[in-house]
Amino acid sequence: MVKIEGKCREVIDKTEWVAIATCGDSGPHVVATWGDYVRALGIKDSGIIIIPAGHYNTTEENLKKNDRVELLIASKQVQGNYGPGQGCSISRKGEIQTSGKFADMAKSKFSWARGALVITVEKVSTQL
């Protein structure tokens, strides 16, 4: 597990929107969530990201076959290498949990959540 720190942590703290990509039999699949939702549940042990899961049915099916997930986040409020704006890519193992500690946490904060997308981070890189 890789810790999310430095620029990428700053981007997570300021991002408005998070893109979530998985891959299934029909190719890449992209969904999204709000940065506020990620911040509401937090990053556990600095390397586990918890995202409330409402539908995410295709995402769940993809993760059952291939647990690789990629997040793309960005914020113009964070200084990048070439000017205002920094992006980060966060990747590796993801699963939808509908019961257990993380699912209960998501359901308690978001009435519409059926569980949580739990991502164990293995790679973090800046994009800009």
N, C-alpha and C positions, 0 to 999 in steps of 0.2 A: 504494500500500500504506500502510495506517495502522498506526502503532505501538500496541501494547497496553501502556499504562502506567497509573500512578496506581491509582485504586480498582479498575478492571477487572483490572489485573494482580494486585492483592492478592486479589481474588475468585478468579481462576484458581489462585493459589497455595494457596488454602484450600478450594476447592469439593470436594465429594465426588462429584458427579454432573453430567454435561453432557448436555443434550437437543440433538439434531441434527435439524433439519427441512429437508426438501426438498419440491418439488412436482412431480408427474407427471400423466399423463393422467387418473388416477383421483382426483386431488386431493392434499392435503397428506399427507406421510408423515413419521413421527417415529420415530427410534431414539435410543439413548443410549450413553454410555460412562462409564467411571469417571474422575474427576479425576486419579487417580494415573497412569492411562495417558497422559493428555495431558502431565502433568509429566515422566513417564519419557522421552518423546521430545522434549519441550521446544517452545519457541516460537522459531523461527529468524528472525533479523533483526528481532525484536520484532513481526513482522507476518505470519508464516506459521506456522500451527498444524498439527502433524502428529499424527494419531490412528491407532492401529493398526486395520486393517480385517480382520475375520474374515469375516463373511458380507456384510452391507450390500449385498445384491444389488439390492433395490429402490432403495436410495439411489444405487447406481452407475448404474442405468438412468435414474433421474430426472436425475442430473447430466449424463448424455450429451445430454439434450434441453434442459435448463435448468440452467446451472451455478451458480445461486444457492442458497446454503445459509445457514441461520440457526442459531446456537448460542445457547442460553439457559443461563446459569450463575448460581449463587447461593451464598451462604454466610452463615450467622447469625453467624459469627466476625468478620465485617467490619461496621463501623459504617455504617449507612445514614442517609439524611436524616431518618428518622422514628423511629429506634431501632435495635436490633440487627438486622442482616441487610441485605445489599446484593445486588442482582442486576444482571447485565449481559447485553446482547444484542450478539452479534458476528456480522457478516454479510458476505457476498459470495461470491466465486468458490471453488468446490470441485471436486475431482476425485478419483477413486480411481486410485491408481497401483499397478500390480502389479510394476513393475520400476523400476530407477533408485535413486538415492541414498536418497530418503525411504522407499521400499518396503523396500530392504535394511535400513535402520535399524530399521523396525518388525519385520521378520521376525527380525532378530538378537536383539531383546529379548523378542519374544512368539512362541513356537513355533506358536501357532494362527493367526497373522496371515498373510493371503495378500497383503498389501500395506498401503498407507497411504491414509487420507483426508487430502488436503492442501488446506488452506483458506488462500487469500490474502485477508487481511482488508482491507476497504475502509471499514467503519463499525463503530464501537464506541459503545455508549451505556449509561448506568446506568438501572436500572429502578425502584429504590426510593429 
